[in-house]
Amino acid sequence: MGAVLLACAALTILTTLTVVVVLASQTIAFFADPAVTLWEFVSARRWTPLFADQHFGIAPLLAGTFMVTVIALLVGVPMGLASAVYLSEFAGPRTRRIATGVLEVLAGIPTVVLGYFALLFVTPFLQRFIPGLNLFNALSAGLVMGFMILPTVSSISTDAMQAVPKSLREAAYGLGSTKLELVLKVVLPASLSGIAAAVILALSRAVGETMIVSLAAGQRPLLTLDPRETIATMTSFIVQAATGDQPAGSLASRALYAVAATLFFITLLLNLLSQAVVRRFRERYE
Amino acid sequence: MSTAERPSGGGLRDEGRGAVLARTRRRARNERLFRWLTGLPVVLAMTLLAALLYDVITDSYSWQVVEPQGSAASFGFLDGFAWFDTWERVVTLELRAGGASDAEIEEILTDPETRRIFAARHRVELMFSVDGRPWRWLVSSSRDDRVLDVPLFEGFRREAELLAGLESGQVLVLNPWLDLSFFAKNASRTPTMAGLAAALVGSLLVIGLVLVIAVPIAIGTAIFLEEYAPETRLARIVEVNLNNLAGVPSIVYGILGLSVFVRGLQLGAVVLAAALTLSLLVVPVIVVAAREALKAVPDTLRQAAYGLGATRWQVVSGTVLPNAVSGITTGVILAVARALGETAPLLLVGAAVFVPRLPDGPLSYYTVLPIQIYGWVGENDVEFTHVASAAIVVLLGVLAILYAAAFLVRRRFRRNW
């Protein structure tokens, strides 16, 4: 029986290996093509693999991903942290149950539904206040994505804050501090590693999120930092290239793998970083 | 502050009672403000959820001015309703109102091919309101001319004006897009004729296969990590690997599925390829939940079983698993919920947006709920928006049932050792 169980566990490792092999082999094939060079990939400012006039500079896709992600973090991180403070320090058992429930429901909404909401509710709403806001834009996608990552930030940070030992809290109260001072001067510094890990994990989820950007941000690779513009992210390009009819093995379809490899590499780095932060900077209270 | 200005002696006495009180009051006020501020995001999240639900639900209703191709007649609720054959009854009424003979009506209702074609092109709908009269049956045709589409609340405001503006041969209806025929209808290029049948069957097939594939693998992995090889080097590698897999964007799993299952194994864009891809995605989710459940089983139970001479597998299968089953079930339900809403990887492994026939097995072409929603939103047509909203209401409803089930299982079977 042990062998069968070992095989199950080995299968999960096989999954990772297959991902790496598939992405690496196709990406190498992509760069082996005489029409592309690694230098063009990192330095050129246009990304048009699906057009007749092909250019392969990933910068516009990175810029798009970066912009949506930054907006999402600006929304999601402060709110996530604040709600974590509320859940771990202020809320009574009843309110905490309700608030946790709300955040869990939010985390359970499929992203395609959030994309629909961003496109058909948030964008028309914002267009009343923001002139020049495109139908497809980075701003709505980023805002809604901020709410998508809120539960992630909140739940991991709450765990980190609740792990701060009672003795530290009581020492702070003993010195006459208010809850506010306790949170700012004791709880937050003591749980900083957990919070950092939460933020990095949220960042990784935002970078890899696909449906919200595909539906609400558009599919036009544009090197810009104007959040009102229609843009393309790495993930939305992958969707666009895969749902079009590029023949397998063509340069355009291999471009998809190069982008996916970049995406995989970035999220892997972020995940490893988040785990390392927790291991390296965890405060140990004996 | 320079030395000369600093008050001598104890601060309290020199500062004076008033200043201390004022400062304490300020600190207390700051705390109240802070407490309020930190509670705000939860309120905002609730507002967002409420706005989302409001938007989706109101969008699944609309007022429409229609120029029907049929008789343009509508029938009262009791005229059309019959316990088992409402459809036949309303169609008969409609055809008779249109001047068809009994023989023609008989043919449409009994000849399977004629009936299939008629059913594909027509839809028996219970409208909330037709020309100001509530609860009317209407047979709409794919060739009906839809003159105007007005959102729910705007329609209530302008009802009198819309009624007055009707030309002859036009009717004003309040159309609930999410009705029973929505579940029975298949894919269509005409919004009013589009329905969820193919997506529902597709989702059911995919999720069923995911359960068959992912649950044994995930539980096996969890047992291996917790019961067979805890704290070994291999277990640590598997664990780190699982952590990383859980962080891989779902679209990357789609690329894996596309390269390995769809192209590598040459399965093509079929149900099985989707199920295999989603299985890879949910295995880490189930493993985490299953490990927690196994960990919660106290060691004393294991020791007792060993003491009775049980082998390792007997301990696991006879003692540990039965006591961990509720935790594992919760994890599986949550994984199903995750797989049900997952869209991006299935776009890559080729779930079709337009599936004219119901999928009938693991090797047939398919679509699933979220892909169908994605397709309808992408149609960029106000009527398809209503169809998409109706589908979202269904998807959220199914998810709500799953989450409620997980919650109940967790509460019902929780044990404190």
Interface residues (C-beta under 8 A of the other chain):
Chain A: M1 G2 V4 L5 L6 A7 C8 A9 L11 T12 I13 T15 T16 T18 V19 V22 L23 Q26 P78 M79 G80 A82 S83 V85 Y86 E89 F90 A91 A99 V102 L103 E104 V105 L106 G108 I109 P110 T111 V112 V113 L114 G115 Y116 F117 L119 L120 F121 F147 L150 S154 T178 K179 L180 E181 V183 L201 S204 R205 V207 G208 E209 T210 M211 S214 L215 T235 I238 V239 A242 T243 A248 L256 Y257 A260 L263 F264 T267 L268 L270 N271 L272 Q275
Chain B: R27 A28 N30 E31 F34 R35 L37 T38 G39 L40 P41 V42 L44 A45 M46 L48 L49 A51 L52 D55 V56 D59 P216 I217 A218 G220 T221 I223 F224 L225 Y228 A229 L234 A235 I237 V238 V240 N241 L242 N243 N244 L245 G247 V248 P249 S250 I251 V252 Y253 G254 I255 L256 L258 S259 V260 R263 L280 V283 P284 V287 R312 W313 A337 L340 G341 E342 T343 A344 L347 L348 P370 I373 Y374 V377 G378 T385 A388 S389 I392 L395 L396 L399 Y403
